[in-house]
Amino acid sequence: MYLGLDLGTSEIKALVLNKQGKVLASAGESLEVQRPHAHWSEQNPADWWQATQNVVAQLREELPQDWGQIRAIGLSGQMHGAVLLGHEGEVLRPAILWNDTRSAKECQQLTDTAAQLHQIAGNLAMPGFTAPKLLWVARHEPKIFSEIATVLLPKDYLRWKMSGDKVSDMSDAAGTLWLDVAKRDWSDTLLDACGLTRDQMPRLIEGSESSGYLNRDIARSWGLNDQVIIAGGGGDNAASAVGIGAVEPGDAFISLGTSGVLFAVNEKFSPNPASALHAFCHALPDRWHQMSVMLTAASALRWYCQLVGSNETTLLAEIAQLSQADKRHAPLFLPYLSGERTPHNDPEAVGAFHGMTHRTQRASLGYAVLEGVAFGMADGLTVLQQSGTVLDKCALVGGGARSNEWAQLMADALNLTITSHQGGEAGGALGAARLGWLADGGDRREVCRKPEIKQTFTPDATRHQMLQSRLATWRRLYRQQVELRK
């Protein structure tokens, strides 16, 4: 059996997978984000470790007879976060997360300093990436910067706690802006631009390789043996791709989690930084991927539910009762609650409702939130198409995959066939477990099978035309917002 751990922003998820590909048990533990200042987003790594201990205890209790048969552990995690360790292994400050936008000025500094940034890293310097965060620390917290012995990504902090090994995989490392993505190796040029060296970086391996073994003391406390392999793992989206079977060129999926992602698999490094499109290594050897990213997706729905005192199940049921005329005249919503990446690279972008009247219902605003996220995905699809990537269908994963209303709206807005899959909401945890299986010698064709299709959503031509009209106005609203900031 194989254990998959997915360290998300709002929750750590875990599951156990057997060699028949069946999920035997799953567990989750909520996490909180601290926002001490505007544009800041931080978490305490100690909270991640405690949450990990809790989900392991839950799974162990759920599988008392079979738990000891676990042979490997795979890791998935939120990308770009900066965990700074001192020379004694102490955490020097709270981890700065992917949706933290304080380092906008440092992005320009990195772009000016590292002339080859776009060619080597394949991506624009954005505040979400790891490298600008370190430049911010160097400028604003120089004492802490001088004490840094190692920079770890979030999931790799868990690996270090589990094994004592400082290791990362190619897909997660590609999100730092320190990796030569084509060569799959650290770039001394980009590290030097941030005042760092490869001695401060973890060792790199492929996501399907073994990084080592579970520490003896941890293994004993978890009721496992100390020969349990820990796989390289992957960044959350690359791991989700493995979980959904998106491992061959042309495969694609949409992830509706805290952030929103449109992910397409490539057989070569295919950067397009001018449009804020990400080009990263996949979690498997000899594979890369393109990715459009919006910073707020399912989290926009959670935010709105909290605002109006509802829950997602109730609100989605209310939205399903709206007529097509209600939807056609609903307000528009810009989902930029944390700024935006693709295609705008705009940390100052903000969310907004437009077009409310006395007749506006709670459900109409809820629909506008779903639609606004779908329109953000349409922007991402446009950028992918401009780079030469052709898609005619996408799988849907993440928490948002539970909503048929949202899935159909995605199909109509993007004019793509959308498929949901059995276990699609498991996302990165399932992919992590599969990477553990691969590290234990599993065959890729067997391990990375596409899960059974649960439902297919075919685009409706009439609704697509209606949405295209609303999308044009939605895009004008963002341009007006930019003009007002000048």
C-alpha positions in Angstrom: 0.0 0.0 0.0 1.0 3.6 -0.6 0.5 6.8 1.5 -0.1 10.1 -0.3 0.2 13.4 1.6 -0.9 16.6 -0.1 0.0 19.8 1.8 -2.4 22.4 0.5 -3.0 26.0 1.7 -6.2 25.4 3.5 -5.9 21.7 4.3 -3.5 18.8 4.4 -5.1 15.7 2.7 -3.9 12.2 3.0 -5.0 8.8 1.5 -3.9 5.2 1.3 -3.8 3.5 -2.1 -3.5 -0.2 -2.7 -1.8 -2.0 -5.7 -5.1 -2.4 -7.4 -5.3 1.4 -7.6 -8.2 1.6 -5.0 -8.3 4.3 -2.4 -8.7 2.5 1.0 -9.0 5.5 3.3 -8.6 9.2 3.3 -8.3 12.0 5.9 -7.9 15.8 6.1 -6.9 18.5 8.6 -7.6 22.2 8.1 -4.9 24.8 8.1 -5.1 28.6 8.7 -3.4 31.3 6.8 -2.0 34.3 8.6 -2.2 37.8 6.9 -0.5 40.2 9.3 -0.2 42.9 6.7 -1.8 43.8 3.3 -0.4 41.5 0.6 1.1 39.1 3.2 0.2 35.4 3.4 2.1 33.1 5.8 1.9 29.8 7.7 3.9 28.3 10.5 5.6 25.1 9.2 5.2 23.6 12.7 1.4 23.6 12.0 2.0 21.6 8.8 3.9 19.0 10.8 1.3 18.7 13.5 -1.5 18.4 10.9 0.5 15.6 9.2 0.8 13.8 12.5 -3.0 14.1 12.9 -4.0 12.8 9.5 -1.5 9.9 9.8 -3.2 9.0 13.2 -6.6 9.2 11.6 -5.6 6.8 8.7 -3.9 4.4 11.1 -7.1 4.2 13.2 -9.2 3.7 10.1 -6.9 0.9 8.7 -5.7 -0.9 11.9 -5.1 -4.3 10.2 -3.5 -3.1 6.9 -1.6 0.1 8.0 1.7 -1.7 8.5 1.7 -2.8 4.8 2.6 0.7 3.6 5.7 0.5 1.4 6.2 4.1 0.2 5.1 7.6 0.8 4.6 10.3 -1.8 4.4 14.0 -1.2 2.5 16.8 -3.0 2.3 20.4 -1.9 1.5 24.0 -2.5 4.3 25.4 -4.6 6.6 28.5 -4.3 6.5 28.8 -0.5 9.8 29.7 1.3 10.7 27.8 4.4 14.0 29.2 5.7 16.1 26.9 8.0 19.1 28.0 10.1 22.3 26.0 10.6 20.7 24.1 13.5 17.6 23.2 11.5 15.5 25.9 13.2 12.8 27.7 11.2 13.9 31.3 11.0 10.5 32.9 10.2 7.0 31.9 9.2 6.8 30.5 5.7 6.0 33.0 3.0 3.3 31.4 0.8 2.6 31.3 -3.0 -0.3 33.8 -2.7 1.8 36.4 -0.9 2.3 39.4 -3.1 4.6 41.7 -1.0 7.7 41.2 -3.3 6.4 43.0 -6.4 9.4 45.4 -6.3 11.8 42.6 -6.0 10.4 41.0 -9.1 11.6 44.0 -11.1 15.0 43.8 -9.3 15.4 40.1 -10.3 14.4 40.8 -13.9 16.9 43.7 -14.1 19.7 41.6 -12.4 19.3 38.3 -14.2 19.2 39.0 -17.9 18.7 35.4 -18.8 15.9 34.8 -16.3 13.1 34.2 -18.9 15.3 31.9 -21.1 16.6 29.8 -18.1 13.5 29.7 -15.8 10.9 30.0 -18.6 8.7 32.2 -16.5 8.2 35.9 -15.6 9.3 37.0 -12.2 6.1 37.1 -10.2 5.6 37.8 -6.5 4.2 34.3 -6.0 7.5 32.6 -6.9 10.2 31.8 -4.4 13.1 33.8 -5.6 11.5 37.3 -5.2 10.5 36.3 -1.6 14.2 35.8 -0.8 15.1 39.1 -2.3 12.4 40.7 0.0 13.9 38.9 3.0 17.4 40.1 2.1 16.2 43.7 1.9 13.8 43.8 4.8 15.1 41.1 7.2 18.9 41.1 6.5 19.7 39.3 9.8 17.4 36.4 9.0 18.8 36.3 5.4 22.4 36.0 6.7 21.4 33.0 8.9 19.8 30.9 6.1 21.4 27.5 5.7 18.7 25.9 3.5 15.6 27.0 1.6 13.0 24.4 1.4 9.6 24.2 -0.4 6.6 23.4 1.8 6.2 19.6 1.0 10.0 19.2 1.3 9.9 20.6 4.8 7.6 17.6 5.6 10.1 15.3 3.9 12.9 16.7 6.1 10.9 16.2 9.2 10.1 12.6 8.1 13.5 11.6 7.0 16.2 14.2 7.7 16.8 14.5 4.0 16.8 17.9 2.2 15.5 16.9 -1.2 13.1 18.4 -3.8 11.7 17.2 -7.1 11.9 18.9 -10.5 8.3 20.0 -10.8 8.3 21.8 -7.4 11.8 23.3 -7.9 10.7 24.7 -11.3 8.5 27.1 -9.4 11.3 28.8 -7.5 12.8 30.7 -10.5 16.2 29.1 -9.6 15.9 26.0 -11.8 17.2 25.7 -15.3 13.9 24.1 -16.4 15.3 22.6 -19.7 18.3 21.1 -18.0 16.4 20.1 -14.8 19.2 21.4 -12.6 19.8 24.4 -10.3 21.0 27.5 -12.2 24.0 29.1 -10.5 23.3 32.3 -12.5 19.8 32.7 -11.0 20.9 31.7 -7.5 23.7 34.2 -7.6 21.2 37.0 -8.6 19.5 36.3 -5.3 22.7 36.1 -3.2 22.3 32.4 -2.8 24.3 29.2 -3.7 23.4 25.7 -4.6 24.8 24.7 -1.2 21.6 26.3 0.3 19.3 24.3 -2.0 18.0 20.8 -1.5 19.2 17.9 -3.7 17.2 17.4 -6.8 15.6 14.1 -8.0 12.7 13.2 -10.3 9.3 12.9 -8.6 9.0 9.2 -9.2 12.4 8.4 -7.7 13.2 7.5 -4.1 14.6 10.3 -1.9 15.4 8.0 1.0 13.6 6.3 3.8 11.4 7.2 6.7 13.4 8.1 9.8 13.5 5.2 12.3 12.0 7.2 15.2 9.2 8.6 13.0 8.5 5.1 11.5 8.2 3.7 15.0 5.9 6.4 16.2 3.7 6.0 13.1 3.6 2.2 13.4 5.6 1.6 10.2 9.0 0.0 9.4 12.0 2.1 8.6 12.3 0.7 5.1 9.3 2.8 3.9 10.5 4.8 0.8 9.7 8.5 0.4 9.3 9.5 -3.2 10.4 12.7 -4.7 6.8 13.7 -5.1 5.6 16.8 -6.9 4.2 20.3 -6.8 0.5 20.1 -6.2 -0.5 20.5 -9.9 2.0 18.1 -11.3 1.0 15.6 -8.6 -2.7 16.1 -9.5 -1.7 15.4 -13.1 -0.3 12.1 -12.1 -3.4 11.4 -10.1 -5.7 12.1 -13.1 -3.4 10.2 -15.5 -2.3 13.4 -17.4 1.2 12.2 -18.2 1.3 12.1 -22.0 1.6 15.1 -24.4 -1.9 16.5 -25.2 -3.3 15.5 -21.8 -4.9 18.4 -19.9 -6.9 19.2 -16.8 -8.5 22.1 -14.9 -7.9 22.2 -11.1 -10.4 24.1 -9.0 -8.7 24.4 -5.6 -7.7 27.5 -3.6 -6.1 28.6 -6.9 -7.3 27.7 -10.4 -5.1 26.0 -12.9 -5.3 24.9 -16.5 -2.5 22.3 -17.0 -1.3 20.9 -20.4 1.4 18.2 -20.7 4.3 18.7 -23.1 7.1 16.5 -24.4 9.6 19.4 -24.3 10.2 22.7 -22.5 7.8 25.2 -24.1 8.0 28.6 -22.4 5.8 31.6 -23.2 6.7 34.1 -20.4 5.4 37.1 -22.2 1.8 36.0 -21.4 2.5 35.0 -17.8 2.1 31.4 -18.9 4.1 29.0 -16.7 6.4 26.4 -18.1 7.6 23.8 -15.6 9.0 20.3 -15.3 6.5 17.6 -14.8 6.8 15.2 -11.9 7.9 12.5 -14.3 11.2 12.2 -16.3 11.2 13.6 -19.8 8.0 15.5 -19.4 7.2 19.2 -19.0 4.0 21.1 -18.8 2.5 24.5 -19.5 0.2 26.0 -16.9 -2.1 29.1 -16.7 -2.7 30.0 -13.1 -5.4 32.2 -11.4 -4.7 33.0 -7.8 -8.4 32.7 -6.6 -10.7 29.9 -7.7 -12.7 27.7 -5.3 -11.5 30.0 -2.5 -13.7 32.8 -4.1 -16.7 30.6 -3.5 -15.7 29.9 0.1 -15.1 33.6 0.6 -18.6 34.5 -0.7 -20.3 31.8 1.4 -18.7 33.2 4.5 -19.7 36.7 3.5 -23.4 35.9 3.1 -23.6 33.3 5.9 -24.2 30.3 3.7 -22.4 27.1 2.8 -21.3 25.7 -0.6 -24.0 23.0 -0.8 -26.9 25.3 0.0 -25.6 28.0 -2.3 -25.0 25.7 -5.3 -28.5 24.3 -4.9 -29.8 27.9 -5.1 -27.7 28.7 -8.1 -29.0 25.6 -9.9 -32.6 27.0 -9.5 -31.7 30.2 -11.5 -33.2 30.4 -15.0 -31.1 31.1 -18.1 -32.5 34.6 -18.1 -31.4 35.1 -14.4 -27.9 34.1 -15.4 -27.9 36.2 -18.5 -28.6 39.3 -16.4 -26.6 38.4 -13.3 -23.9 40.7 -12.1 -20.3 40.2 -13.2 -17.5 39.2 -10.8 -13.8 39.9 -11.1 -12.2 37.1 -9.0 -8.9 38.9 -8.2 -9.1 38.7 -4.4 -5.4 38.0 -4.2 -4.2 39.8 -7.4 -3.7 37.7 -10.5 -1.1 35.8 -12.5 -2.1 34.5 -15.9 -2.5 36.5 -18.1 -2.1 39.8 -16.3 0.8 39.3 -13.8 -0.9 41.9 -11.7 -0.5 41.7 -7.9 -2.6 44.9 -7.5 -5.7 43.5 -9.3 -8.7 43.4 -6.9 -12.0 41.6 -6.9 -15.3 43.4 -7.8 -19.0 42.8 -8.4 -20.5 44.9 -11.2 -24.1 45.4 -12.2 -26.0 44.9 -8.9 -29.6 46.3 -8.4 -32.3 46.0 -5.8 -33.4 42.8 -7.6 -30.0 41.1 -7.2 -30.3 37.8 -5.3 -27.8 36.0 -3.2 -27.9 33.1 -5.8 -27.2 35.6 -8.7 -24.1 36.8 -7.0 -23.1 33.2 -6.3 -23.5 32.4 -10.0 -21.4 35.5 -10.8 -18.6 34.0 -8.6 -18.7 30.7 -10.5 -18.8 32.5 -13.8 -15.9 34.9 -12.9 -13.7 31.9 -12.2 -14.7 30.3 -15.4 -13.9 33.5 -17.3 -10.4 33.5 -15.6 -9.9 30.0 -17.0 -11.0 31.3 -20.4 -8.3 33.9 -20.3 -5.8 31.1 -19.5 -7.1 28.9 -22.4 -6.6 31.8 -24.8 -3.0 32.2 -23.7 -2.4 28.4 -24.1 -3.9 28.6 -27.6 -1.7 31.5 -28.5 1.4 29.5 -27.5 0.3 26.7 -30.0 -1.3 24.3 -27.6 -4.5 22.8 -28.9 -7.1 21.3 -26.5 -10.5 19.8 -27.2 -11.2 18.3 -23.7 -10.1 18.7 -20.1 -10.5 16.6 -17.0 -11.7 18.5 -13.9 -10.1 18.0 -10.5 -10.0 19.7 -7.1 -12.7 20.6 -4.6 -14.6 22.5 -7.3 -14.9 19.2 -9.3 -17.8 18.2 -6.9 -20.1 20.8 -8.5 -21.9 19.7 -11.7 -23.1 23.3 -12.1 -19.6 24.6 -12.2 -18.4 21.8 -14.5 -21.1 22.6 -17.1 -20.3 26.3 -16.8 -16.6 25.6 -17.5 -17.6 23.5 -20.6 -19.8 26.3 -21.9 -17.4 29.2 -21.2 -14.3 27.4 -22.6 -16.2 25.5 -25.4 -14.4 22.4 -24.3 -15.6 18.9 -23.3 -15.1 18.6 -19.5 -14.9 15.2 -17.7 -15.1 14.6 -14.0 -13.5 11.4 -12.7 -13.9 9.0 -9.8 -11.7 10.3 -7.0 -11.0 13.5 -8.9 -11.4 15.6 -5.8 -8.5 13.7 -4.2 -6.2 15.7 -6.5 -2.6 15.9 -5.3 -2.9 13.2 -2.6 -3.8 10.6 -5.1 -0.9 11.6 -7.4 1.4 11.6 -4.4 0.5 8.1 -3.6 1.0 7.0 -7.2 4.5 8.6 -7.2 5.2 6.6 -4.1 4.1 3.5 -6.0 6.4 4.4 -8.9 9.3 4.9 -6.5 8.6 1.4 -5.2 9.1 0.0 -8.8 5.6 0.3 -10.2 5.1 0.4 -13.9 4.0 3.8 -15.2 1.4 2.4 -17.6 -0.3 0.6 -14.7 0.2 3.2 -12.0 -0.8 6.3 -14.1 -4.0 5.0 -15.5 -6.7 7.6 -16.0 -9.5 7.1 -13.4 -12.9 6.1 -14.5 -14.9 8.9 -16.0 -17.8 9.8 -13.7 -19.5 12.4 -15.9 -19.0 14.2 -19.2 -20.1 17.8 -19.7 -20.5 18.9 -23.4 -20.5 22.6 -24.3 -23.8 24.1 -25.3 -23.4 26.4 -28.4 -26.2 28.8 -27.3 -24.9 29.3 -23.8 -21.3 29.6 -25.2 -22.4 32.6 -27.3 -24.2 34.2 -24.4 -21.1 33.8 -22.2 -18.8 35.1 -24.9 -20.7 38.4 -24.8 -20.5 38.6 -21.0 -16.8 37.6 -21.2 -16.1 40.6 -23.5 -17.7 43.0 -20.9 -15.8 41.2 -18.0 -12.5 41.8 -19.7 -13.4 45.5 -20.2 -14.0 45.8 -16.5 -10.5 44.6 -15.7 -9.0 47.1 -18.2 -11.1 49.9 -16.6 -9.7 48.9 -13.2 -6.2 49.2 -14.6 -7.0 52.7 -16.0 -8.4 53.8 -12.6 -5.1 52.9 -10.9 -3.0 55.2 -13.1 
